[in-house]
Amino acid sequence: MAFEESELVIPELEREENLIAAARHIVRALGSKKNLTSDAKKILADLGTQLSSMTKVSEKEEVGIHAYEDRLDAIQVIIMRWEEDQSMIWDSGEASEYLNAAEEAHGLIEKLERLHLSKEDQGYKLLHRAYSVLQTAMSRLEEEFRNLLIQNRQPFEPEYVSFRSNEEDIADESSVVSLGDDSVEDSFRRDSVSRASEEHILDLVHPHVIPHLRCIANLMFTCNYDQECSHAYTIARRDALDECLSILEMERLSIENVLRMEWGTLHSKIKRWIWAVKIFVRVYLASERWLSDQIFGEGEPVSLVCFVDASKASILQLLNFGEAMSIGPHQPEKLFKILDMYEVLASLMPDINAFYSDEVGSSVRLECHEVLKRLGDCVRATFLEFENAIASNVSSSPFVGGGIHPLTRYVMNYVTTLTDYSETLNLLLLKDQEEQDPILQSPDMSPGTEEDTKSQGSPGRVSTMTIHLRSVASILECNLDDKSRLYKEASLQHLFLMNNIHYMAQKVKGSELRLIYGDEWIRKRNLKFRQHAINYERVSLSSILSLLKDEGIQIPGTSSISKSLLKDRLRSFYIAFEDLYRNQTAWYISDVQLREELRISLSLKVIQAYRTFVGRHSNYISEKYIKYTPDDLENYLLDFFEGTAKSLQNPHRR
C-alpha cells in the first residue's frame, strides 16, 4: 500500500471486508455440500492457485527487504569507517570503493522508493536509514571535493603575475604635468604595455585530479546534491581568484580611496590596472571558465553558473576601480590614462560577453558595459575640459625671452599623443555632429590635400577628432595673441608669435597631425610666422637703419656733409646698436634653423646699410670715430637670440 491520503484508505478497507465476507460465504457453502460440480471444483482450484501465488510474492518481498538490509549494512560500514578517520579518502587510494558505496546507497534508495512503502512496512525504516547513510556520504564527498580543489591548486605563472614596465622610473609618475608646465616635450608617451594580449589557458588545478573532481560532481548531481557541490566549488575558486588579484597587486579600493589619491600614486595604479585586467580576463578568467567546463561539462548551465558565482566578485572589484576613475575630476593630464583604460576594457568586451553569456551572467556583462560607457563619458568631458583649460590659461607677466611658451609645447605634445587614439576619439567625440557641420565650411577647417580627405573616411567630410583638434589649435593661437600683448616691445611681440606659430607648424608637419590638420593648415601657419618675422625685423630695425641714412647730416642750406652731425649720427647708431644687442641677446629662438635664418636676414640688412653709410662718408670721418667694423657687427649679431643678455661695454674692437 502506498503513502496515500486518509480518504483513499476507506474504500480499500471496504473492499477488503467484502472479500472476507465472500470467503466466509464460500466456507459455509462448502460445509453444506457433499458433492461439487466439475465447474465448482475448477473455480476452487483456480482460487487455491491464486492464493498460493500471493503467498509466494509476499515471501519474496520479505526476502528482498532482508537482502537490501544486508547490503545497506555493508555500505554503511564503508561510509562510516571514514567518519572516524580524519585523513582524506583521495589520499588513501580507496576513493573508488567509497564512490561505489555512495552510488550503491543511492541505487538502493531508488529501489526502496519504488516499493511505495508505508510506515507499517518492514522496509520503511530501512529507507530512512539509507537516506541518512547517503547524506553522510554526500557531506564527506563535498569536503573531499573542496579539498581536492584547494590542495591541487596550481601556482600562478610568473610570466603572468610579474608586472614589468619600461616607464616605471620616469619622473613624471610622481608629478602632475599641467597646462603651462615647462619641459613637457616627452611628458605624453603612451604606455609600452602590449594592447594585444592573447587568450592563454592555464591549468589552475593539477590535471590529474580533474577526472576525480568530475566523478564526485557527477555523483553528487545524480544524488540531487547539486547545490552543495556547486557551493563548494564556488567558494574554493572564489578564494583562488581573490588570491590571484592579490598577487597581481590589485588591492580592494573604495571609490573614496581612489578619489583621494595623489596623481603620482594613482598614475602607477592605473598602469598596473591596465596590465592586470588584461591578464585577469584573458588568462585567468579564460582558464577559470575552462576549468568549470572540464568539471561540470562544457555548455552545461551549471558550468556557467559556477563560473559566474566564483568570478563575479573579482571582476567587479576590477570594474570598481574603473568606475572610480570615471567619476573623478576631469583633469586634462589624466585623459591618456582614461583613454588607455577605455581601450583595454573595450578590447576585452568580446571576451567578457562570451564568458558571462545568458541570463546568469547578465549582471556582470551589464556592469562592464556601464563602466565602459562611463569611461567614455569621462574621456569626452576631459577633452572638453582640456579645450577650456587652454582658453582660460591666463598669464600675468610675459614669457621671458619671447621663446616657445610652455603652454604651446604642452598643447602640441598633447594633441600629438592624441593621434595614437584617433579611432577611439572619433568614436567618443561623435556627438552633435550635425550641429558642428557649419564649422566644416570654414577654410581653416577643410582638408588641404587628397591625402587629408582620404584620412577622414569620406570625401568632403572631416572626422570629429579633426574638428576638435583644429579647434584646439585655434584656441591656442587666440591665447598666444593675448599673451603677446603682455610684451612692451612690439618687436618682441612679433618674435614671440613667430616662435610659437613656427613651433606649431613644425610639430604638425613632422607628425601624424599632418593627416589631421592638412597641408593647407601648415601652409597658412608658415605664412603667418614668416609675416611675424618680417614685422619683427621692420619694428626692430626701422629706427636703427634710419640712422644710416643721409637725411639730417647736411650743413643747413647746402648739400655738404657736416662732420659734427656725421659723428653724432654714428654715435647715435652705436648707442642704438648696443641697446639692441643688450636686449636681443636675451631674446630666444630655440629652432636652430629659424635662428640662423633670422640672423642672416638681420645681418644682410644692418651690415649692408652700415658698410654703405661708412664707405660713402669715409672722407669726412677719421677711423678713430669708427667704433665697430662691419665684421664686428656681423660677429655681434651672432650673439642674438641665445637667451642670455650681454652688453657691449668695451669700446675696443674685439
C-alpha positions in Angstrom: 0.0 0.0 0.0 1.4 3.4 -0.9 1.5 6.6 1.3 -2.0 7.7 0.2 -4.2 10.3 1.8 -6.5 9.0 4.5 -9.7 9.4 2.3 -8.2 6.9 -0.1 -7.7 4.2 2.6 -11.5 3.8 3.4 -12.6 2.4 0.0 -9.6 0.0 0.2 -10.8 -1.3 3.6 -14.4 -1.7 2.4 -13.1 -3.8 -0.5 -11.1 -6.0 1.9 -14.2 -6.5 4.2 -16.3 -7.5 1.2 -13.6 -10.0 0.2 -13.7 -11.5 3.7 -17.4 -11.8 3.7 -17.3 -13.6 0.3 -14.7 -16.0 1.6 -16.9 -16.8 4.7 -19.9 -17.5 2.4 -17.8 -19.9 0.3 -16.7 -21.7 3.5 -20.3 -22.1 4.7 -21.4 -23.3 1.2 -18.6 -25.9 1.1 -19.6 -27.2 4.6 -23.2 -27.9 3.5 -22.4 -29.8 0.3 -21.0 -33.2 0.0 -20.5 -33.3 -3.7 -19.3 -30.4 -6.1 -19.8 -30.0 -9.7 -16.8 -30.0 -12.0 -17.2 -26.3 -12.6 -17.2 -25.5 -8.9 -14.1 -27.7 -8.4 -12.3 -25.8 -11.2 -13.2 -22.4 -9.7 -12.0 -23.5 -6.3 -8.8 -24.9 -7.8 -8.1 -21.6 -9.5 -8.7 -19.8 -6.3 -6.3 -22.0 -4.5 -3.6 -21.5 -7.1 -4.0 -17.7 -6.8 -3.8 -17.7 -3.0 -0.7 -19.8 -3.2 0.9 -17.4 -5.7 0.1 -14.4 -3.4 1.7 -16.1 -0.5 4.9 -16.7 -2.6 5.1 -13.0 -3.7 4.8 -11.8 -0.1 7.5 -14.2 0.9 9.8 -13.0 -1.9 9.3 -9.3 -0.9 10.2 -10.2 2.6 13.4 -12.0 1.4 14.2 -8.9 -0.8 13.9 -6.5 2.1 16.3 -8.6 4.1 18.8 -8.6 1.2 18.6 -4.8 0.9 19.2 -4.5 4.7 22.3 -6.7 4.4 23.6 -4.7 1.5 22.9 -1.4 3.3 24.8 -2.7 6.4 27.8 -3.3 4.2 27.5 0.1 2.6 27.2 1.8 6.0 30.4 0.1 7.2 32.3 1.6 4.3 30.8 5.1 4.7 31.0 5.3 8.5 34.6 4.0 8.6 35.7 7.3 7.1 33.7 9.3 9.5 36.1 8.1 12.2 39.2 8.6 10.0 40.3 12.3 9.7 42.5 11.6 6.7 41.3 12.3 3.2 39.9 9.5 1.2 41.6 10.5 -2.0 44.9 10.4 -0.3 44.4 6.7 0.7 43.8 5.1 -2.7 40.3 3.9 -1.6 38.3 6.5 -3.4 36.7 4.1 -5.9 35.4 1.9 -3.1 33.8 4.9 -1.4 32.3 6.3 -4.6 30.9 2.8 -5.4 29.4 2.6 -1.9 27.8 6.0 -2.2 26.4 5.3 -5.6 25.0 1.9 -4.4 23.3 3.7 -1.5 21.6 6.0 -3.9 20.6 3.0 -6.1 19.2 1.2 -3.0 17.1 4.2 -2.1 15.7 4.3 -5.6 14.7 0.6 -5.4 13.1 1.1 -2.0 11.2 4.2 -3.1 9.7 2.1 -6.0 8.0 -0.2 -3.4 5.8 2.6 -2.2 6.4 1.6 1.4 4.1 2.6 4.2 5.1 3.4 7.8 4.0 -0.1 8.8 6.1 -1.8 6.2 9.3 -3.6 7.2 11.4 -1.6 4.6 10.2 1.9 5.7 12.8 2.2 8.4 15.4 0.8 6.1 14.7 3.5 3.5 15.2 6.3 6.1 18.5 4.7 7.2 19.6 4.6 3.6 18.8 8.4 3.4 21.0 9.0 6.4 23.9 7.0 5.0 23.7 8.8 1.7 23.6 12.2 3.5 26.7 11.3 5.4 28.4 10.2 2.1 27.5 13.4 0.3 28.7 15.6 3.1 32.0 13.7 3.0 32.3 13.9 -0.8 31.6 17.7 -0.6 34.5 18.0 1.8 36.7 15.8 -0.4 35.7 17.8 -3.5 36.7 21.1 -1.8 39.9 19.7 -0.5 40.9 18.4 -4.0 40.3 21.8 -5.5 42.3 23.6 -2.8 45.2 21.2 -2.3 45.8 20.7 -6.1 45.6 24.4 -7.0 48.5 25.2 -9.4 50.8 28.1 -8.6 50.2 31.2 -10.7 52.5 31.5 -13.7 55.4 34.0 -13.1 55.0 35.2 -16.7 51.5 36.4 -15.9 51.9 37.9 -12.4 55.2 39.8 -12.8 54.4 43.5 -13.7 57.2 45.0 -15.8 57.0 48.5 -17.3 59.7 50.4 -19.2 58.4 53.6 -17.7 58.4 52.8 -14.0 61.5 55.0 -13.5 60.2 58.0 -15.4 60.0 61.0 -13.2 56.6 62.2 -14.4 54.9 59.4 -12.5 55.5 61.3 -9.3 54.3 64.7 -10.5 51.4 66.2 -12.4 52.2 67.7 -15.8 49.7 70.6 -16.1 49.0 73.3 -18.6 51.8 75.7 -18.7 54.5 73.4 -17.2 57.8 73.6 -18.9 59.9 70.6 -20.1 56.9 68.7 -21.4 58.4 67.5 -24.7 58.3 63.8 -23.7 55.6 64.0 -21.0 53.0 62.4 -23.1 54.1 59.0 -24.2 51.8 56.0 -24.5 52.4 53.1 -22.2 54.5 50.3 -23.7 52.3 47.6 -22.3 51.1 45.4 -25.2 47.5 46.0 -26.2 47.2 42.6 -27.9 47.3 40.2 -25.0 46.2 36.9 -26.4 44.0 34.4 -24.5 46.1 31.7 -22.8 44.7 28.7 -20.9 46.5 27.6 -17.7 45.9 24.6 -15.6 44.5 26.2 -12.4 44.1 22.8 -10.8 46.5 19.9 -11.4 45.2 18.0 -14.5 45.4 14.6 -12.8 42.6 15.4 -10.3 40.2 16.7 -12.9 38.7 13.2 -13.6 38.2 12.7 -9.8 36.5 16.1 -9.4 34.3 15.2 -12.4 33.3 11.9 -10.8 32.4 13.5 -7.5 30.4 16.2 -9.2 28.6 13.7 -11.4 27.6 11.6 -8.4 26.6 14.5 -6.2 24.4 15.9 -9.0 22.9 12.4 -9.6 22.1 12.2 -6.0 20.4 15.6 -6.1 23.2 17.3 -4.0 24.0 19.7 -6.9 23.7 22.9 -4.7 26.2 21.5 -2.1 28.6 20.6 -4.9 28.3 24.0 -6.7 28.7 25.9 -3.4 31.9 24.0 -2.5 33.3 24.8 -6.0 32.3 28.4 -5.9 33.9 29.1 -2.5 37.1 27.3 -3.4 37.5 29.1 -6.7 36.4 32.5 -5.5 39.2 32.3 -2.9 41.7 31.3 -5.6 40.7 34.3 -7.8 41.0 36.6 -4.8 44.5 35.3 -4.3 45.2 35.9 -8.0 44.2 39.6 -7.6 46.3 39.9 -4.5 49.3 38.5 -6.4 48.6 41.0 -9.2 48.6 43.6 -6.5 45.0 44.7 -7.2 44.0 45.7 -3.8 40.4 46.5 -2.8 39.9 50.2 -3.0 36.8 52.1 -2.4 35.8 54.9 -4.8 36.6 57.4 -1.9 40.1 55.9 -1.6 40.8 56.3 -5.3 39.5 59.9 -5.4 41.8 60.9 -2.5 44.9 59.5 -4.1 47.8 61.8 -5.3 48.3 61.7 -9.0 51.7 60.0 -8.8 50.3 57.1 -6.9 47.1 56.9 -9.0 49.1 57.1 -12.2 51.1 54.0 -11.1 47.9 52.1 -10.1 46.2 52.9 -13.4 49.2 51.4 -15.3 49.0 48.3 -13.2 45.2 48.1 -13.6 45.6 48.2 -17.4 48.1 45.4 -17.3 46.3 43.3 -14.7 42.8 43.5 -16.2 44.0 42.0 -19.5 45.9 39.2 -17.7 43.0 38.5 -15.4 40.4 38.3 -18.2 42.3 36.7 -21.0 44.4 34.3 -18.9 42.8 33.7 -15.5 39.1 34.1 -16.4 39.6 32.1 -19.6 41.3 29.4 -17.6 38.6 29.5 -14.9 35.9 29.1 -17.5 37.8 26.1 -19.0 38.2 24.5 -15.5 34.4 24.8 -14.8 33.6 23.2 -18.2 36.0 20.4 -17.5 34.4 19.5 -14.2 30.7 20.2 -14.9 30.6 19.7 -18.7 31.1 22.2 -21.5 28.0 24.1 -22.3 26.2 22.8 -19.3 24.1 25.5 -17.5 25.7 24.6 -14.1 29.1 25.2 -15.5 28.3 28.8 -16.4 26.5 29.3 -13.0 29.5 28.1 -11.0 31.9 30.2 -13.1 29.9 33.3 -12.7 29.4 32.8 -8.9 33.1 32.1 -8.5 34.4 35.1 -10.5 31.8 37.8 -10.1 33.3 39.4 -7.0 36.8 39.6 -8.5 35.8 41.1 -11.9 33.5 43.6 -10.1 36.5 44.6 -7.9 38.4 45.5 -11.0 35.5 47.3 -12.5 35.1 49.3 -9.3 38.4 51.0 -9.9 37.4 51.9 -13.5 34.2 53.4 -12.2 36.1 55.4 -9.6 38.4 56.8 -12.4 35.3 57.7 -14.5 33.8 59.9 -11.8 37.0 61.7 -10.7 37.9 65.2 -11.6 38.3 65.8 -15.3 41.9 67.0 -15.3 43.5 67.1 -18.8 46.6 65.3 -17.7 44.5 62.2 -16.8 43.0 61.9 -20.3 45.6 59.5 -21.7 45.3 57.1 -18.8 41.5 57.2 -19.0 41.8 56.5 -22.8 44.1 53.6 -22.0 41.5 52.2 -19.6 38.7 52.7 -22.0 40.5 51.0 -24.8 41.6 48.0 -22.8 38.2 47.4 -21.4 36.6 47.8 -24.9 39.0 45.3 -26.3 38.0 42.8 -23.5 34.3 43.2 -24.1 34.0 40.3 -26.6 35.7 38.0 -24.0 33.5 39.3 -21.2 30.4 38.9 -23.3 31.4 35.3 -24.1 32.3 34.4 -20.6 29.2 35.9 -19.0 26.6 34.8 -21.5 22.9 34.1 -21.0 20.8 35.5 -18.2 23.0 34.1 -15.4 25.9 36.3 -16.5 23.9 39.4 -17.4 24.6 41.4 -14.3 28.4 41.2 -14.8 28.0 41.8 -18.5 25.9 44.9 -18.0 28.2 46.3 -15.3 31.1 46.0 -17.7 29.2 47.9 -20.4 28.2 50.5 -17.9 31.7 51.1 -16.7 32.9 51.3 -20.3 30.2 53.9 -21.1 31.2 56.0 -18.0 34.9 55.9 -19.0 33.8 57.1 -22.5 31.8 59.9 -21.0 34.8 60.8 -18.9 37.0 60.9 -22.0 34.6 63.4 -23.6 34.3 65.6 -20.6 38.1 65.6 -20.0 38.8 66.5 -23.6 36.3 69.4 -23.4 38.0 70.5 -20.2 41.3 70.4 -22.0 39.9 72.9 -24.6 38.5 75.1 -21.8 41.8 75.0 -19.9 43.7 76.3 -22.9 41.2 79.1 -23.4 41.3 80.1 -19.7 45.1 79.9 -19.3 46.0 83.4 -18.3 49.5 84.9 -17.7 50.1 87.9 -15.6 53.6 88.5 -17.0 55.2 87.9 -20.4 57.2 84.8 -21.0 60.9 85.6 -20.6 62.8 86.0 -23.9 59.8 85.6 -26.2 60.6 81.9 -26.8 58.2 79.0 -27.2 55.6 79.2 -24.3 55.2 76.1 -22.1 51.5 76.2 -23.0 52.4 75.8 -26.7 54.7 72.9 -26.0 52.1 71.3 -23.7 49.2 71.6 -26.1 51.1 70.4 -29.2 52.7 67.5 -27.5 49.3 66.7 -26.0 47.5 66.6 -29.3 50.3 64.7 -31.0 49.9 61.9 -28.4 46.1 62.0 -29.0 46.7 60.8 -32.6 47.5 57.4 -31.1 43.9 57.3 -30.0 42.3 58.6 -33.2 39.9 55.7 -33.7 38.7 55.8 -30.1 38.4 59.6 -30.0 36.5 59.7 -33.3 34.0 57.2 -31.8 33.7 59.0 -28.5 33.6 62.6 -29.8 31.0 61.8 -32.4 28.3 63.8 -30.7 26.0 66.5 -32.1 27.9 66.1 -35.4 25.1 67.9 -37.4 25.4 71.0 -35.2 29.1 71.1 -35.9 28.8 70.8 -39.7 28.9 74.6 -40.3 32.4 74.5 -38.9 33.4 72.3 -41.9 32.7 75.2 -44.2 35.4 77.3 -42.7 38.5 77.5 -44.9 40.7 76.8 -41.9 38.8 73.5 -41.3 38.9 72.0 -44.7 41.5 69.3 -45.6 44.4 70.6 -47.7 45.3 67.5 -49.7 43.7 64.5 -51.2 45.6 62.5 -48.6 43.8 64.6 -45.9 40.4 63.8 -47.4 41.1 60.1 -47.5 42.2 60.2 -43.9 38.7 61.4 -42.9 37.0 58.4 -44.4 34.7 60.1 -46.9 35.2 62.8 -49.5 34.2 66.3 -48.5 33.8 65.5 -44.8 36.3 65.6 -41.9 36.3 63.5 -38.8 35.0 64.5 -35.4 38.5 64.4 -34.0 39.8 66.6 -36.8 37.2 69.3 -35.9 38.1 69.2 -32.3 41.9 69.3 -32.8 41.7 72.1 -35.2 39.5 73.9 -32.7 42.3 73.3 -30.1 44.9 74.9 -32.4 42.6 77.9 -32.9 42.0 78.3 -29.2 45.8 78.1 -28.6 46.5 80.8 -31.2 44.0 83.2 -29.7 45.6 82.6 -26.3 49.0 83.3 -27.7 47.8 86.5 -29.2 46.6 87.6 -25.8 50.0 86.6 -24.2 51.9 88.5 -26.9 50.3 91.8 -25.7 52.0 91.4 -22.4 55.3 92.5 -24.0 56.0 96.2 -24.1 58.2 96.0 -27.2 56.3 95.4 -30.4 59.3 93.6 -31.9 59.2 91.1 -29.1 55.5 90.5 -29.6 56.2 89.5 -33.2 59.2 87.4 -32.2 57.1 85.6 -29.6 54.3 84.8 -32.1 56.8 83.9 -34.8 58.4 81.3 -32.4 55.2 79.8 -31.2 53.4 79.6 -34.6 56.6 78.2 -36.2 56.7 75.5 -33.5 53.0 74.6 -34.1 53.6 74.3 -37.8 56.7 72.2 -37.4 55.0 69.9 -34.8 52.1 69.3 -37.2 54.4 68.8 -40.2 56.6 66.2 -38.5 53.9 64.0 -37.0 50.6 62.2 -37.6 49.0 65.5 -37.0 49.7 66.4 -40.6 46.9 64.0 -41.7 44.5 65.7 -39.4 45.4 69.4 -39.9 46.3 69.1 -43.6 48.9 70.8 -45.8 46.7 73.9 -46.2 46.7 74.5 -42.5 50.5 74.1 -42.4 50.9 76.5 -45.4 48.8 79.2 -43.6 50.9 78.9 -40.4 54.1 79.1 -42.4 52.9 82.3 -44.0 51.8 83.6 -40.6 55.1 83.0 -38.8 57.0 84.5 -41.7 54.9 87.6 -41.6 55.6 87.9 -37.9 59.4 87.5 -38.7 59.1 90.3 -41.3 57.2 92.5 -38.8 59.8 91.8 -36.2 62.6 93.0 -38.5 60.7 96.0 -39.5 60.0 97.1 -36.0 63.4 96.2 -34.6 65.5 97.8 -37.4 63.4 100.7 -38.6 64.9 103.1 -36.1 68.5 101.9 -36.3 68.5 101.8 -40.1 67.1 105.3 -40.2 70.3 106.4 -38.5 72.3 105.1 -41.5 70.6 107.5 -44.0 71.9 110.8 -45.2 68.9 112.8 -44.2 69.7 115.3 -41.4 73.5 115.3 -41.6 74.0 118.0 -44.2 75.0 121.6 -43.4 71.9 123.6 -43.4 71.2 125.3 -46.7 73.8 123.1 -48.5 74.3 119.6 -49.8 77.6 119.2 -47.9 78.0 116.8 -45.1 78.5 118.2 -41.6 81.3 116.3 -39.9 79.9 117.0 -36.4 76.5 115.8 -37.4 78.0 112.8 -39.0 79.9 112.0 -35.8 76.7 112.4 -33.8 74.9 110.2 -36.2 77.5 107.4 -35.9 77.5 107.8 -32.1 73.7 107.5 -32.1 73.9 104.4 -34.3 76.4 102.7 -32.0 74.3 103.5 -28.9 71.2 102.2 -30.7 73.0 99.0 -31.8 74.4 98.4 -28.3 70.9 98.8 -26.9 69.6 96.4 -29.5 72.4 94.0 -28.7 71.7 94.1 -24.9 68.0 93.4 -25.4 68.0 90.9 -28.2 70.8 88.7 -26.9 68.4 87.9 -24.1 65.7 87.0 -26.5 65.4 83.4 -27.6 64.8 81.4 -30.7 65.0 77.7 -29.9 64.8 76.4 -33.5 68.4 76.5 -34.9 67.4 76.9 -38.5 65.0 79.7 -37.8 67.5 81.4 -35.5 70.2 81.3 -38.3 67.8 82.5 -40.9 66.8 85.5 -38.9 70.4 86.3 -38.0 71.4 86.2 -41.7 68.4 88.4 -42.6 69.4 90.9 -39.9 73.0 90.8 -40.9 72.2 91.4 -44.6 70.2 94.5 -43.8 72.3 96.0 -41.0 75.8 95.3 -42.3 74.9 96.3 -45.9 73.4 99.6 -44.7 76.3 100.2 -42.3 79.0 99.4 -44.8 77.4 101.6 -47.4 77.0 104.5 -45.0 80.5 104.4 -43.6 82.0 103.9 -47.1 80.1 106.8 -48.5 81.3 109.2 -45.8 84.8 107.8 -45.2 86.3 111.1 -46.4 84.5 113.0 -43.7 85.4 111.0 -40.6 88.6 109.6 -39.3 89.0 106.0 -38.3 89.1 106.8 -34.6 85.4 107.6 -34.8 84.6 104.2 -36.3 83.8 102.1 -33.2 82.8 98.9 -34.9 83.8 97.5 -38.3 81.2 95.6 -40.4 82.8 92.4 -39.4 82.5 93.4 -35.7 78.8 94.0 -36.2 78.4 90.7 -38.1 80.0 88.8 -35.2 77.9 90.6 -32.6 74.7 89.7 -34.5 75.7 86.0 -34.0 75.0 86.5 -30.3 71.4 87.4 -30.9 68.5 85.1 -29.8 70.7 82.9 -27.5 68.6 83.7 -24.4 71.5 85.2 -22.4 71.7 89.0 -22.0 75.1 90.5 -23.0 76.4 94.1 -23.3 79.0 95.9 -25.4 80.8 97.9 -22.7 84.3 97.6 -24.3 84.8 100.4 -26.7 87.6 98.5 -28.4 87.1 96.2 -31.3 87.1 92.5 -30.5 
